[in-house]
């Protein structure tokens, strides 16, 4: 439950990554989003900003999703490292399909150790051997990747990094004036991985894709992978079971403070009317 939490100093927390980002760009600020993405992401586009998310799964309501899309469309960057990405978000990023290949989910392959690599201009690729460990011993682990079939020459998004030189695990999706950087293995941002000298250069190579600017760390949208995948299945109509509530007609009203207070007052007055009517 605490996986990739920014305050967690255990092996699979993300305290080190959080601190690393705070000092990554001298002179810029890091803001933790704790209440609402749609309220806390900046709306001005005068300077560049970065949205950063790391977690097993990601869940956003329609307002947060639209705000993040507007944020990137204006020329900012969103870096998302997770095992599942919201279907509602990918509907926009992959709106134009490669042939008949509709977006599904990240695929999975299992192994105890995986080599992750990033190409470097005019030089040797950055590589790191990563593993999930129990009692300091590598165990079988599910590594996520984006199938090649989602990339084709006529579309602007492109693969960047790979697992074992073959499976895509890091990709750029341009959107408006900005970009989404999707990374499929948040394990690399865990305290355990960042404390290993042989894997830290790879992570620094990932962060080099962030343009200089303020960083907005999303501490709110993190959910377990199974919850995120079930939410995606609900959005596609694949299952009737629900782990998270779908949005209802009052979603917008209750997320706007002024309208919410008006609604609560109306309900309170209605309740009082029934009380006095009963008497």
HUWOTA-V150674 format. One line per field, one symbol per residue. phi: phi as a letter, one per 20 degrees, with the letter a starting at -180 (. if undefined). psi: psi as a letter, one per 40 degrees, with the letter a starting at -180 (. if undefined). Layout:
BEGIN
phi->???
psi->???
END
This chain:
BEGIN
phi->.egmffeeefgdecffffffffdfdgnddddeeddbgfeeffdecfceccecccrfbcccefffffffffgfgfoedddcdbebdgffffgefdfeeemdeffdbfeccdaeccedccfcgmbfffcbedbecclmcfcfbeddbdfgfecbfedffbfcdcelmcefcbbddfbmedbdddcecfgfefggffeegfdfgffffffffeffrgddeeedefcfgffffffffffemebefcddfffcgegfffedgffffffffgffffffgffffff
psi->deheheeheidfafddddddddedhheiihhhhedhdddehieifdiiihhhhhidihhiaddddddddddddeeihhhhhieihhdddddddfdhihbegihciiihihidihhhihihhfahihihhiihihfehhihihhiihideehideieiiiciihfedhhehihhihbeaihhhhegedeeidddeehdeeddddddddeehihiihhhhedehiidddddddddddefdieihdihiiidedddeehdddddddddddddddddddddd.
END
